[in-house]
Amino acid sequence: MIEITLSDDLTTVNPVSWNRLFDTDMPFCQHAFLVALEQGGSVGEGSGWLPQHLLLHRDGTLVAAMPMYLKLHSYGEYLFDWAIAEAYQHNNLAYYPKLLCAIPFTPAEGPRFGVAATEHPGQIFGLLFKAISQRQQQLSCSNFQCLYPDLPLQQIMRDSGMLERFDVQFQWHNNNYEAFSDFLAALPSRKRKQISKERQQVSGQGIIVKSHAGSELNPEFWHKFIPFYQATYQKRSGHNGYLTPQTLQLWGQTMAESIVVFAAYLNDQLVAASLCFKSTECLYGRYWGCLAEFDKLHFECCYYAGIDYCIANKLVRFDAGAQGEHKLKRGFTPVIRRGFYQFSSSPLTEAIADYCQREQQALLQHYQLIK
């Protein structure tokens, strides 16, 4: 017997059952990561991210799941759809709510569809896709989106006829470097000199950058880091950031084995930090915070220290976050990332399909120019 349900509280789902479906050490689809967002209030009532996790049980056993949210806005997604939302508004059509399969505030490609090894992914997705379409109609959602899925799910979604959009991100790749100097030696002279100069500028200010495993982070660290994080968002966006202090502290308690921090000290005092996550293959740059301005310190904590860490720990790549062509000057290379969409029928249906196709072409041309 097959039963498909929606859960607005992931604590009601057994963590072992959930994690077994995804069968990966990538941190962002882990039960603990998503629960910390809910329990910490970063998603849920008042956030515009309402959990609607899709669960499929066969004979009482959880055999498939998708992290999903009812979205009341488009913030925190990174593969943005503002142009489409504006077109809806211009035509007096309601764009929100929409259904979103994604990891909140996390523009990293990875699993979005967990399925038991005993099940056929394509067939199971077909059942979930039908349930999503029904939910779309029930809630009068303009569309269903899946952002940054891994390669197997990308193909399943193409085969299901979903529209596809592209995004360009920047990653660093480890070509079996033994030391940071090996990485520098592989770069053109101009880039090599710039990176060396920027690192010297940081050390010249008397700043020492250290890496800390999540298990080394005590409550005092989180007490200091949270104002760093909030101040950075206040300066950039006029709010305290998408993450609550409670979520950050819960990650520190439950996700320590997946956390790496690059912390900057001046006269033995913590003055800035970059909070990252890791898997066995990849370092993921996520959250940066600093109260005062220090020359080039952002590049050191968010890029160069991470590259050093990847080399020392034999990680394959460093995904330092969304956007930022300035990463090209610092040894990162462009990669194509994808999102998939199913729109409810509207007067804009054909125009949206045309827009997605033209956007794809433009982004591919841009990718070819910068790679």
C-alpha positions as CSV (number, residue, x, y, z in Angstrom):
1,M,0.0,0.0,0.0
2,I,1.4,3.4,-1.0
3,E,0.6,6.5,1.0
4,I,1.8,10.1,0.1
5,T,1.6,12.7,2.8
6,L,2.9,16.2,3.5
7,S,4.7,17.1,6.7
8,D,5.0,20.7,8.1
9,D,7.3,19.4,11.0
10,L,10.3,17.4,10.1
11,T,10.8,16.4,13.8
12,T,7.9,14.0,13.3
13,V,10.0,12.1,10.7
14,N,12.5,9.6,12.0
15,P,16.1,11.0,11.4
16,V,17.6,7.6,10.4
17,S,14.7,6.9,8.0
18,W,15.1,10.3,6.4
19,N,18.9,10.2,6.1
20,R,18.9,6.7,4.8
21,L,16.9,7.8,1.7
22,F,19.5,10.4,0.7
23,D,22.5,8.1,1.3
24,T,25.1,10.9,1.3
25,D,27.2,12.9,3.7
26,M,26.4,16.2,1.9
27,P,25.2,18.2,4.9
28,F,22.3,20.2,3.5
29,C,19.8,17.4,2.9
30,Q,20.5,15.9,6.4
31,H,17.7,15.7,8.8
32,A,19.6,17.7,11.5
33,F,20.3,20.6,9.1
34,L,16.7,21.0,8.0
35,V,15.3,20.5,11.5
36,A,17.6,23.3,12.8
37,L,16.0,25.7,10.3
38,E,12.5,24.8,11.6
39,Q,13.2,24.6,15.3
40,G,15.3,27.8,15.1
41,G,12.5,29.7,13.3
42,S,14.5,30.4,10.2
43,V,11.7,28.8,8.3
44,G,8.1,28.4,9.3
45,E,5.4,30.9,10.3
46,G,6.4,34.5,9.6
47,S,9.4,33.6,7.4
48,G,7.7,33.0,4.0
49,W,9.1,29.5,4.0
50,L,6.4,27.1,5.1
51,P,7.5,23.4,5.3
52,Q,5.5,21.0,3.1
53,H,7.9,18.1,3.0
54,L,6.7,15.3,0.7
55,L,6.8,11.8,2.1
56,L,6.0,8.5,0.4
57,H,5.4,5.4,2.5
58,R,5.0,1.9,1.2
59,D,3.4,-0.5,3.6
60,G,4.2,1.9,6.4
61,T,7.9,2.3,5.6
62,L,9.3,5.6,4.4
63,V,10.7,5.0,0.9
64,A,10.9,8.5,-0.7
65,A,11.0,12.1,0.4
66,M,11.5,15.6,-0.9
67,P,12.3,18.7,1.2
68,M,9.6,21.1,0.0
69,Y,8.2,24.5,1.1
70,L,5.2,26.7,0.4
71,K,6.9,30.0,-0.6
72,L,5.2,33.4,-0.1
73,H,8.1,35.4,-1.7
74,S,11.3,34.7,-3.7
75,Y,13.9,35.6,-1.1
76,G,16.7,33.2,-0.1
77,E,16.5,31.1,-3.3
78,Y,19.5,32.5,-5.4
79,L,18.2,31.1,-8.7
80,F,15.8,34.1,-8.8
81,D,12.5,34.4,-10.6
82,W,11.9,38.1,-10.1
83,A,11.3,38.8,-13.8
84,I,8.6,36.1,-14.0
85,A,7.0,37.3,-10.8
86,E,6.9,40.9,-12.1
87,A,5.3,39.7,-15.3
88,Y,2.6,38.0,-13.3
89,Q,2.1,41.3,-11.3
90,H,2.0,43.3,-14.5
91,N,-0.8,41.1,-15.8
92,N,-2.7,41.2,-12.6
93,L,-2.0,37.5,-11.9
94,A,-1.1,36.0,-8.5
95,Y,2.4,34.6,-8.5
96,Y,2.5,33.6,-4.8
97,P,2.2,31.2,-3.2
98,K,4.4,28.7,-5.1
99,L,5.8,25.3,-4.2
100,L,9.5,25.0,-3.9
101,C,11.8,21.9,-3.6
102,A,15.0,23.3,-2.3
103,I,17.4,23.7,0.6
104,P,16.6,27.1,2.1
105,F,19.3,29.8,1.7
106,T,21.6,27.2,0.1
107,P,22.5,27.6,-3.6
108,A,24.5,24.3,-3.7
109,E,23.8,21.5,-6.1
110,G,22.8,18.3,-4.4
111,P,20.1,15.7,-3.7
112,R,16.5,17.0,-3.6
113,F,14.8,13.6,-3.9
114,G,15.6,10.8,-1.5
115,V,14.5,7.3,-2.5
116,A,15.1,3.8,-1.1
117,A,17.4,1.5,-2.9
118,T,14.6,-0.9,-3.4
119,E,12.5,1.6,-5.4
120,H,12.7,2.8,-9.0
121,P,13.5,6.5,-8.9
122,G,11.6,7.4,-12.1
123,Q,8.5,5.6,-11.1
124,I,8.5,7.0,-7.6
125,F,9.1,10.5,-8.8
126,G,6.1,10.1,-11.2
127,L,3.9,9.4,-8.1
128,L,5.3,12.4,-6.2
129,F,5.0,14.7,-9.3
130,K,1.3,13.8,-9.5
131,A,0.9,14.6,-5.8
132,I,2.7,17.9,-6.3
133,S,0.5,18.9,-9.2
134,Q,-2.6,18.1,-7.0
135,R,-1.2,20.2,-4.2
136,Q,-0.4,23.0,-6.7
137,Q,-4.1,23.1,-7.6
138,Q,-5.4,22.8,-4.1
139,L,-3.3,25.8,-2.9
140,S,-3.7,27.8,-6.2
141,C,0.1,27.9,-6.6
142,S,1.4,29.5,-9.7
143,N,4.2,27.0,-10.1
144,F,6.4,24.2,-8.6
145,Q,10.1,24.7,-8.7
146,C,13.1,22.5,-7.9
147,L,16.4,24.4,-7.4
148,Y,19.9,23.0,-7.8
149,P,19.0,19.3,-8.0
150,D,21.7,16.7,-8.6
151,L,22.3,15.1,-12.0
152,P,20.0,12.0,-11.7
153,L,17.0,14.2,-10.7
154,Q,17.8,16.7,-13.4
155,Q,17.3,14.0,-16.0
156,I,14.1,12.7,-14.4
157,M,12.7,16.2,-14.4
158,R,13.6,16.8,-18.0
159,D,11.9,13.6,-18.9
160,S,8.8,14.8,-17.0
161,G,8.6,17.9,-19.3
162,M,9.6,20.5,-16.7
163,L,11.0,23.8,-17.9
164,E,14.7,24.3,-17.3
165,R,16.6,27.4,-16.2
166,F,20.3,27.9,-15.9
167,D,22.6,29.7,-13.4
168,V,26.3,30.3,-13.5
169,Q,28.3,29.7,-10.3
170,F,32.0,29.6,-9.5
171,Q,33.9,26.7,-7.9
172,W,37.5,25.9,-7.1
173,H,38.8,22.5,-8.2
174,N,41.7,20.6,-6.6
175,N,44.1,19.3,-9.2
176,N,45.9,17.1,-6.7
177,Y,47.8,20.1,-5.3
178,E,50.3,19.3,-2.4
179,A,50.4,22.9,-1.2
180,F,48.9,26.4,-1.9
181,S,52.1,27.3,-3.7
182,D,51.3,24.5,-6.2
183,F,47.9,26.0,-6.9
184,L,49.5,29.5,-7.4
185,A,52.1,28.1,-9.7
186,A,49.3,26.8,-12.0
187,L,47.8,30.3,-12.4
188,P,48.8,33.0,-14.9
189,S,51.3,35.5,-13.5
190,R,48.7,38.3,-13.0
191,K,46.4,36.2,-10.9
192,R,49.3,34.7,-8.9
193,K,50.6,38.1,-8.0
194,Q,47.2,39.4,-7.0
195,I,46.5,36.5,-4.7
196,S,49.9,36.7,-3.1
197,K,49.5,40.4,-2.5
198,E,46.1,40.1,-1.0
199,R,47.3,37.4,1.5
200,Q,50.2,39.6,2.4
201,Q,47.9,42.5,3.0
202,V,45.9,40.4,5.6
203,S,49.0,39.2,7.5
204,G,50.5,42.7,7.3
205,Q,47.6,44.0,9.4
206,G,48.6,41.6,12.2
207,I,45.7,39.3,11.5
208,I,46.1,35.5,12.0
209,V,43.5,33.2,10.3
210,K,43.0,29.8,11.9
211,S,40.7,26.9,10.8
212,H,38.5,25.3,13.5
213,A,36.5,22.0,13.3
214,G,32.9,22.3,14.4
215,S,33.8,20.2,17.5
216,E,36.1,23.0,18.7
217,L,33.5,25.7,18.6
218,N,32.2,26.6,22.1
219,P,29.2,28.7,23.1
220,E,31.5,31.8,23.3
221,F,32.3,31.4,19.6
222,W,28.6,31.4,18.6
223,H,28.0,34.4,20.9
224,K,30.6,36.4,19.0
225,F,29.9,35.0,15.5
226,I,26.1,35.8,15.5
227,P,26.6,39.6,15.7
228,F,29.3,39.3,12.9
229,Y,26.8,37.6,10.7
230,Q,23.9,40.0,11.5
231,A,26.1,43.1,11.0
232,T,27.2,41.9,7.6
233,Y,23.6,41.4,6.5
234,Q,22.5,44.8,8.0
235,K,25.2,46.5,5.9
236,R,24.2,44.7,2.7
237,S,20.5,44.2,3.0
238,G,19.2,46.2,6.0
239,H,18.1,43.1,8.0
240,N,19.7,40.6,10.4
241,G,20.0,37.8,7.8
242,Y,17.9,34.8,7.0
243,L,19.2,32.7,9.8
244,T,18.2,33.1,13.5
245,P,20.7,32.8,16.3
246,Q,18.8,29.7,17.4
247,T,19.4,27.9,14.0
248,L,23.1,28.7,14.0
249,Q,23.5,27.4,17.6
250,L,21.5,24.3,16.8
251,W,23.9,23.6,13.8
252,G,26.8,24.0,16.2
253,Q,25.2,21.4,18.5
254,T,24.0,18.8,15.9
255,M,26.1,19.4,12.8
256,A,29.6,19.8,14.3
257,E,31.1,17.0,12.3
258,S,30.1,18.9,9.1
259,I,31.2,22.4,10.1
260,V,34.5,24.2,9.4
261,V,35.2,27.7,10.5
262,F,38.0,30.1,9.2
263,A,38.4,32.5,12.1
264,A,40.4,35.8,12.0
265,Y,42.2,37.0,15.1
266,L,43.8,40.3,15.9
267,N,45.7,40.5,19.1
268,D,44.2,37.2,20.1
269,Q,40.7,38.6,19.7
270,L,38.2,37.1,17.2
271,V,37.4,39.8,14.7
272,A,35.8,37.9,11.8
273,A,34.8,34.4,10.7
274,S,33.6,32.4,7.8
275,L,31.3,29.5,8.6
276,C,31.5,26.6,6.1
277,F,30.1,23.0,5.8
278,K,31.9,20.0,4.3
279,S,31.3,16.6,2.9
280,T,34.0,14.0,2.1
281,E,34.6,15.6,-1.3
282,C,33.6,19.3,-1.1
283,L,33.9,22.3,1.1
284,Y,30.9,24.6,1.0
285,G,31.4,28.3,1.8
286,R,28.2,29.7,3.4
287,Y,28.2,32.5,6.0
288,W,30.7,35.3,6.6
289,G,30.7,37.9,9.3
290,C,32.8,40.8,10.4
291,L,32.2,43.9,12.6
292,A,35.1,46.1,11.4
293,E,36.7,46.6,8.0
294,F,40.0,44.9,7.3
295,D,41.7,45.1,4.0
296,K,41.1,41.9,1.9
297,L,40.1,39.8,5.0
298,H,36.9,38.6,3.3
299,F,39.0,37.1,0.4
300,E,41.3,35.4,2.9
301,C,38.5,33.9,5.2
302,C,36.1,33.1,2.4
303,Y,38.4,31.9,-0.4
304,Y,42.1,31.4,0.3
305,A,41.8,29.7,3.7
306,G,39.2,27.4,2.2
307,I,41.5,26.5,-0.7
308,D,44.3,25.8,1.9
309,Y,41.9,23.6,3.8
310,C,40.8,21.7,0.7
311,I,44.5,21.0,-0.3
312,A,45.4,19.9,3.2
313,N,42.4,17.6,3.5
314,K,42.3,16.3,-0.1
315,L,38.9,17.7,-0.9
316,V,38.0,17.6,-4.6
317,R,36.3,21.0,-4.8
318,F,35.4,24.2,-3.0
319,D,31.9,25.6,-3.6
320,A,32.2,29.1,-2.2
321,G,28.6,30.2,-2.7
322,A,26.4,31.9,-5.3
323,Q,27.3,34.6,-7.8
324,G,30.6,36.6,-7.8
325,E,32.6,36.8,-11.0
326,H,35.4,38.3,-8.8
327,K,36.1,34.7,-7.9
328,L,37.5,34.2,-11.4
329,K,40.5,36.3,-10.4
330,R,41.1,34.1,-7.4
331,G,41.4,30.7,-9.1
332,F,37.7,29.7,-9.3
333,T,36.1,28.5,-12.6
334,P,32.5,28.8,-13.8
335,V,30.0,26.0,-13.7
336,I,26.4,25.7,-14.9
337,R,23.7,25.0,-12.3
338,R,20.0,24.3,-13.0
339,G,16.5,24.8,-11.8
340,F,13.3,23.1,-13.0
341,Y,9.8,24.5,-13.2
342,Q,6.2,23.5,-13.7
343,F,3.8,26.4,-14.2
344,S,0.1,26.2,-13.8
345,S,-1.8,27.1,-17.0
346,S,-2.1,30.9,-17.4
347,P,-2.0,33.6,-20.2
348,L,1.8,33.7,-19.7
349,T,2.5,30.0,-20.2
350,E,4.0,30.4,-23.7
351,A,5.8,33.6,-22.8
352,I,7.5,31.9,-19.8
353,A,8.7,29.0,-21.9
354,D,10.1,31.4,-24.5
355,Y,11.8,33.4,-21.7
356,C,13.4,30.3,-20.2
357,Q,14.8,29.3,-23.6
358,R,16.2,32.7,-24.3
359,E,17.7,33.0,-20.8
360,Q,19.4,29.6,-21.3
361,Q,21.0,30.8,-24.5
362,A,22.2,34.0,-23.0
363,L,23.7,32.3,-20.0
364,L,25.4,29.7,-22.1
365,Q,27.0,32.5,-24.2
366,H,28.1,34.3,-21.1
367,Y,29.6,31.0,-19.7
368,Q,31.6,30.5,-22.9
369,L,33.0,34.0,-22.6
370,I,34.2,33.6,-19.0
371,K,35.3,30.0,-18.7
